């Protein structure tokens, strides 16, 4: 158990809808990262928050947004969903934000857009 | 453009033999490299890492080798065990000021035959 909790585990929704994925980092971790894993793709970095502040953005679509709350949990909001958004979404946390802080991943949320 | 490449999608080895998983990268600014292991229905878990100032790091049955001039790293598992069967992701980190961004390869599926 990595200590990172992601909810829900599975989500099935229709095109055009909006969903929210939730992540609770390990106790004491200040950094939260979001990654997307599509079929036959590696883990694509979406966004990084550190102690409530956005630190880095990756290949995150404008239809997607995220935030990290004062209690350090994070939410990833996906709107105007398209079939191609179907993927595994992973949250990861780390103590710091530098290279010496390995990421600890949750078990992911599997999103299916029909 | 994939900056971290794991060109072999799968590898099958006999139990007790050596498993060698390869990874190539293109970005010369990467200065820290990590391997993650992923079982089905779970998130990736950190396995081993190496700094760009080293050429080898060993942790039990796992050794990572880095060849900076060739922009190549490899993970050696000796001896391989059936429990090592999983997807292995190579990842590279580029530290940019206050934070680092982790770039993942697509993963290699390792099967260890009893």
Interface residues (C-beta under 8 A of the other chain):
Chain A: X2 X4 X31 X33 X35 X40 X41 X42 X43 X44 X45 X48 X50 X55 X56 X58 X90 X92 X97 X98 X99 X100 X102 X103 X104 X105 X106 X107 X108
Chain B: X2 X4 X6 X31 X32 X34 X36 X41 X42 X43 X44 X45 X46 X49 X89 X91 X93 X95 X96 X98 X99 X100 X101 X102 X103 X104 X105 X106 X107
